[in-house]
Amino acid sequence: MTQPVYKRILVKLSGEALMGSDAYGINRATIDRIVAQLAEVQRLGVELAVVIGGGNIFRGVALGAEGMDRATADYMGMLATVMNALALQDAMKRVGLVSRVQSALHVDQVAEPYIRGKALRYLEDGRVVIFAAGTGNPFFTTDTAAALRGMEMNVDVVLKATKVDGIYTADPVKNPEAKRYESLTFEEAIVNNLQVMDATALTLCRDQNMPLCVFSIFKEGALKRVVMGEPEGTFVRN
Ligand code: UDP
């Protein structure tokens, strides 16, 4: 039987992925669908870390633009990711997936603080680790947190889950001629300003030689195909 090509992965889930077709918040059926995909790869023996976003609830940059103090808005954004992390943990529990939430902000009654050694041990023990509150610092994003935690957890690859099954030459929704890249370099992604991840996350991955794969969490079996080394999504490498 073919084996997964990765031993340990980090999946970055945006908050928006949890909304489904709703305008705000968490859609129960959607979160269950996402968890089913995650459970499938975890059951193949792949160690799984997740960084969860908060864009379905609050985005600091949007509130900042409306005149709110940006750092305050960003802390609210980070707290939103804690809510999503708890929802994700709950959905995982329903399918028997054991997980631990570690938060970069102290919210001790609901989540453990981020402790690298402990997180590594959980992964080795086959538990899913959900990282909440991004980097713990305003002016950053959960994409950057994904790059950072991915490196700290020594994962083999950071997998960015999106609604689209990779990076395209143009918006595939608006342009039927748009073609999916099979792979790209970080330099190409940065220079061409391809909306893969923010520049901080991309340069971090580039400098630490952390491969990145963009795939669709809504395409049945896509995450498993990536993990099995089958053609899927777009890879970004040096
Ligand atoms: N955020 C932050 N620092 C971090 C990560 C996140 O300040 O290290 C805040 C920021 O306001 C951001 C919000 O949390 O807009 C939600 O995160 P993000 O936008 O990355 O979520 P996603 O787009 O993945 O849903």
Residues whose N, C-alpha, C, O or C-beta is under 5 A from the ligand:
A	BS01	UDP	L13 S14 G15 E16 G53 G54 G55 N56 F58 R59 G60 V61 A73 D74 Y75 G77 M78 A133 G134 T135 G136 N137 P138 F139 F140 T141 T142 D143 A145
